[in-house]
Amino acid sequence: MAEKTEDKVTITLKGAGMTFESEISPLTAANVVKLCVAVGQGQDATSLTAENSTGDSRVSLGEYVHKYEPTSYPEKILAIGAYLKEHRGKESFSPEDVRPLFRMIGDVPPANFGRDFRIAVSNTWIAAEDGDPNFFYVTAIGFKALKSNFAGEAIKKQKTRKRKKNVSVKSRKETEG
């Protein structure tokens, strides 16, 4: 449904030898003002994503994680960590913050959570805080992997090694003899 003309706001941006003027919705205008105020206060404009600045609706953890189509537990750990930063404002998180959130995305926590968390770290998707090795943050490479849905040559993905089968002494003797 089209908005009525009286529901529009005219916005004008001037600077750097140019002028831009447009009619936009009041919600979009409010978000532009919010962005301008944030930048004026020294915040990084790139951290204000379209997803979390629109104000249209809240994004659930499940929606956020499934949007990036993670297929492994380390990928899901990364997505949960990114959600904690982008939608809950947590700059860092602990493994204990992440583990219970698997149920919220309709998944069971990994049986070997520590191993999967270490794989996310070894992929440089998340890293330990300098001052506290019990708290982690999502790295730039982690956000790049997430935004690409874990595709591309630049995204390092470490796989778990398969265990060697333990051949019993009895079966070795049978094959030797």
RODRENLO-318571 format. One record per residue (C-alpha): residue in one letter; x, y, z; residue number from 1. Coordinates in nm, 2 decimals, m for minus. Last residue first. Example, Ala and Ser with C-alpha at 12.3 -4.5 7.8 and 13.67 -1.06 7.14 Angstrom:
# residues 2
{r S xx 1.37 yy m0.11 zz 0.71 k 2}
{r A xx 1.23 yy m0.45 zz 0.78 k 1}
//
This chain:
# residues 177
{r G xx 4.90 yy m6.52 zz 0.90 k 177}
{r E xx 4.94 yy m6.14 zz 0.87 k 176}
{r T xx 4.57 yy m6.07 zz 0.82 k 175}
{r E xx 4.46 yy m6.30 zz 1.11 k 174}
{r K xx 4.74 yy m6.16 zz 1.33 k 173}
{r R xx 4.62 yy m5.81 zz 1.27 k 172}
{r S xx 4.25 yy m5.91 zz 1.34 k 171}
{r K xx 4.36 yy m6.05 zz 1.68 k 170}
{r V xx 4.57 yy m5.74 zz 1.78 k 169}
{r S xx 4.27 yy m5.52 zz 1.72 k 168}
{r V xx 4.27 yy m5.25 zz 1.46 k 167}
{r N xx 4.18 yy m4.91 zz 1.61 k 166}
{r K xx 4.01 yy m4.72 zz 1.34 k 165}
{r K xx 4.18 yy m4.39 zz 1.29 k 164}
{r R xx 3.98 yy m4.09 zz 1.41 k 163}
{r K xx 3.85 yy m3.84 zz 1.16 k 162}
{r R xx 3.99 yy m3.50 zz 1.18 k 161}
{r T xx 3.76 yy m3.21 zz 1.24 k 160}
{r K xx 3.73 yy m2.96 zz 0.95 k 159}
{r Q xx 3.89 yy m2.63 zz 0.94 k 158}
{r K xx 3.72 yy m2.37 zz 0.73 k 157}
{r K xx 3.91 yy m2.07 zz 0.62 k 156}
{r I xx 3.71 yy m1.82 zz 0.43 k 155}
{r A xx 3.92 yy m1.64 zz 0.17 k 154}
{r E xx 3.82 yy m1.90 zz m0.10 k 153}
{r G xx 3.46 yy m1.82 zz m0.09 k 152}
{r A xx 3.15 yy m1.94 zz 0.09 k 151}
{r F xx 3.06 yy m1.93 zz 0.47 k 150}
{r N xx 2.73 yy m1.75 zz 0.42 k 149}
{r S xx 2.93 yy m1.46 zz 0.27 k 148}
{r K xx 2.81 yy m1.23 zz 0.56 k 147}
{r L xx 2.92 yy m1.49 zz 0.81 k 146}
{r A xx 3.27 yy m1.55 zz 0.67 k 145}
{r K xx 3.32 yy m1.17 zz 0.65 k 144}
{r F xx 3.19 yy m1.13 zz 1.01 k 143}
{r G xx 3.44 yy m1.39 zz 1.13 k 142}
{r I xx 3.72 yy m1.24 zz 0.93 k 141}
{r A xx 3.65 yy m0.91 zz 1.11 k 140}
{r T xx 3.66 yy m1.09 zz 1.44 k 139}
{r V xx 3.38 yy m1.19 zz 1.66 k 138}
{r Y xx 3.46 yy m1.14 zz 2.03 k 137}
{r F xx 3.57 yy m1.38 zz 2.31 k 136}
{r F xx 3.58 yy m1.39 zz 2.69 k 135}
{r N xx 3.76 yy m1.64 zz 2.90 k 134}
{r P xx 4.10 yy m1.53 zz 2.78 k 133}
{r D xx 4.06 yy m1.20 zz 2.97 k 132}
{r G xx 4.27 yy m0.89 zz 2.90 k 131}
{r D xx 4.34 yy m0.95 zz 2.53 k 130}
{r E xx 3.99 yy m1.07 zz 2.45 k 129}
{r A xx 3.99 yy m1.41 zz 2.30 k 128}
{r A xx 3.92 yy m1.45 zz 1.93 k 127}
{r I xx 3.63 yy m1.55 zz 1.70 k 126}
{r W xx 3.63 yy m1.63 zz 1.33 k 125}
{r T xx 4.00 yy m1.69 zz 1.34 k 124}
{r N xx 3.94 yy m2.04 zz 1.20 k 123}
{r S xx 4.13 yy m2.16 zz 1.50 k 122}
{r V xx 3.88 yy m1.98 zz 1.73 k 121}
{r A xx 3.58 yy m2.14 zz 1.56 k 120}
{r I xx 3.76 yy m2.47 zz 1.58 k 119}
{r R xx 3.82 yy m2.42 zz 1.95 k 118}
{r F xx 3.44 yy m2.36 zz 2.00 k 117}
{r D xx 3.37 yy m2.69 zz 1.82 k 116}
{r R xx 3.62 yy m2.88 zz 2.04 k 115}
{r G xx 3.48 yy m2.73 zz 2.36 k 114}
{r F xx 3.12 yy m2.81 zz 2.25 k 113}
{r N xx 3.19 yy m3.18 zz 2.21 k 112}
{r A xx 2.83 yy m3.31 zz 2.22 k 111}
{r P xx 2.72 yy m3.00 zz 2.03 k 110}
{r P xx 2.42 yy m2.81 zz 2.18 k 109}
{r V xx 2.09 yy m2.93 zz 2.05 k 108}
{r D xx 1.92 yy m2.72 zz 1.78 k 107}
{r G xx 1.60 yy m2.52 zz 1.76 k 106}
{r I xx 1.77 yy m2.18 zz 1.75 k 105}
{r M xx 1.67 yy m2.11 zz 2.11 k 104}
{r R xx 1.81 yy m2.46 zz 2.21 k 103}
{r F xx 2.15 yy m2.36 zz 2.08 k 102}
{r L xx 2.14 yy m2.05 zz 2.31 k 101}
{r P xx 2.24 yy m2.26 zz 2.61 k 100}
{r R xx 2.60 yy m2.30 zz 2.48 k 99}
{r V xx 2.67 yy m1.94 zz 2.38 k 98}
{r D xx 2.69 yy m1.75 zz 2.71 k 97}
{r E xx 2.89 yy m2.04 zz 2.87 k 96}
{r P xx 3.14 yy m2.01 zz 2.59 k 95}
{r S xx 3.20 yy m1.65 zz 2.70 k 94}
{r F xx 3.09 yy m1.33 zz 2.52 k 93}
{r S xx 3.23 yy m1.00 zz 2.41 k 92}
{r E xx 3.11 yy m0.67 zz 2.28 k 91}
{r K xx 2.76 yy m0.75 zz 2.39 k 90}
{r G xx 2.51 yy m0.51 zz 2.23 k 89}
{r R xx 2.22 yy m0.76 zz 2.22 k 88}
{r H xx 2.14 yy m0.74 zz 1.85 k 87}
{r E xx 2.47 yy m0.69 zz 1.67 k 86}
{r K xx 2.71 yy m0.83 zz 1.94 k 85}
{r L xx 2.51 yy m1.12 zz 2.07 k 84}
{r Y xx 2.40 yy m1.20 zz 1.71 k 83}
{r A xx 2.76 yy m1.22 zz 1.60 k 82}
{r G xx 2.84 yy m1.46 zz 1.88 k 81}
{r I xx 2.54 yy m1.68 zz 1.78 k 80}
{r A xx 2.65 yy m1.68 zz 1.41 k 79}
{r L xx 3.01 yy m1.77 zz 1.51 k 78}
{r I xx 2.89 yy m2.06 zz 1.73 k 77}
{r K xx 2.66 yy m2.17 zz 1.44 k 76}
{r E xx 2.96 yy m2.18 zz 1.21 k 75}
{r P xx 3.16 yy m2.38 zz 1.47 k 74}
{r Y xx 2.86 yy m2.62 zz 1.50 k 73}
{r S xx 2.85 yy m2.69 zz 1.12 k 72}
{r T xx 2.60 yy m2.61 zz 0.85 k 71}
{r P xx 2.54 yy m2.24 zz 0.90 k 70}
{r E xx 2.28 yy m2.10 zz 0.67 k 69}
{r Y xx 2.34 yy m1.73 zz 0.72 k 68}
{r K xx 1.97 yy m1.64 zz 0.76 k 67}
{r H xx 1.94 yy m1.94 zz 1.00 k 66}
{r V xx 2.14 yy m1.76 zz 1.27 k 65}
{r Y xx 1.95 yy m1.43 zz 1.25 k 64}
{r E xx 1.61 yy m1.58 zz 1.24 k 63}
{r G xx 1.68 yy m1.82 zz 1.52 k 62}
{r L xx 1.82 yy m1.54 zz 1.74 k 61}
{r S xx 1.51 yy m1.34 zz 1.68 k 60}
{r V xx 1.52 yy m1.01 zz 1.49 k 59}
{r R xx 1.31 yy m0.72 zz 1.63 k 58}
{r S xx 1.10 yy m0.52 zz 1.40 k 57}
{r D xx 1.09 yy m0.21 zz 1.19 k 56}
{r G xx 1.35 yy m0.02 zz 1.38 k 55}
{r T xx 1.56 yy 0.01 zz 1.07 k 54}
{r S xx 1.89 yy 0.05 zz 1.26 k 53}
{r N xx 1.95 yy m0.32 zz 1.34 k 52}
{r E xx 1.93 yy m0.46 zz 1.00 k 51}
{r A xx 2.06 yy m0.16 zz 0.81 k 50}
{r T xx 2.38 yy m0.19 zz 1.00 k 49}
{r L xx 2.51 yy 0.07 zz 1.24 k 48}
{r S xx 2.86 yy m0.05 zz 1.29 k 47}
{r T xx 2.97 yy 0.11 zz 0.97 k 46}
{r A xx 2.87 yy 0.45 zz 1.11 k 45}
{r D xx 3.14 yy 0.44 zz 1.37 k 44}
{r Q xx 3.04 yy 0.64 zz 1.67 k 43}
{r G xx 3.20 yy 0.98 zz 1.73 k 42}
{r Q xx 2.90 yy 1.17 zz 1.87 k 41}
{r G xx 2.83 yy 1.33 zz 1.54 k 40}
{r V xx 2.83 yy 0.98 zz 1.38 k 39}
{r A xx 2.56 yy 0.87 zz 1.63 k 38}
{r V xx 2.36 yy 1.19 zz 1.57 k 37}
{r C xx 2.37 yy 1.15 zz 1.19 k 36}
{r L xx 2.27 yy 0.79 zz 1.22 k 35}
{r K xx 1.97 yy 0.87 zz 1.45 k 34}
{r V xx 1.87 yy 1.15 zz 1.21 k 33}
{r V xx 1.88 yy 0.91 zz 0.92 k 32}
{r N xx 1.68 yy 0.65 zz 1.12 k 31}
{r A xx 1.41 yy 0.91 zz 1.21 k 30}
{r A xx 1.39 yy 1.01 zz 0.84 k 29}
{r T xx 1.34 yy 0.64 zz 0.75 k 28}
{r L xx 1.06 yy 0.61 zz 1.00 k 27}
{r P xx 0.90 yy 0.94 zz 0.88 k 26}
{r S xx 0.89 yy 0.81 zz 0.53 k 25}
{r I xx 1.10 yy 0.98 zz 0.26 k 24}
{r E xx 1.08 yy 1.28 zz 0.03 k 23}
{r S xx 1.42 yy 1.36 zz m0.12 k 22}
{r E xx 1.68 yy 1.63 zz m0.14 k 21}
{r F xx 2.05 yy 1.59 zz m0.20 k 20}
{r T xx 2.30 yy 1.88 zz m0.23 k 19}
{r M xx 2.66 yy 1.85 zz m0.34 k 18}
{r G xx 2.99 yy 2.03 zz m0.30 k 17}
{r A xx 3.11 yy 1.82 zz m0.01 k 16}
{r G xx 2.80 yy 1.91 zz 0.19 k 15}
{r K xx 2.43 yy 1.93 zz 0.19 k 14}
{r L xx 2.16 yy 1.68 zz 0.29 k 13}
{r T xx 1.79 yy 1.77 zz 0.26 k 12}
{r I xx 1.51 yy 1.56 zz 0.39 k 11}
{r T xx 1.14 yy 1.60 zz 0.30 k 10}
{r V xx 0.91 yy 1.39 zz 0.52 k 9}
{r K xx 0.63 yy 1.19 zz 0.38 k 8}
{r D xx 0.30 yy 1.10 zz 0.55 k 7}
{r E xx 0.13 yy 1.40 zz 0.39 k 6}
{r T xx 0.19 yy 1.23 zz 0.05 k 5}
{r K xx 0.00 yy 0.92 zz 0.16 k 4}
{r E xx 0.20 yy 0.60 zz 0.17 k 3}
{r A xx 0.14 yy 0.34 zz m0.10 k 2}
{r M xx 0.00 yy 0.00 zz 0.00 k 1}
//
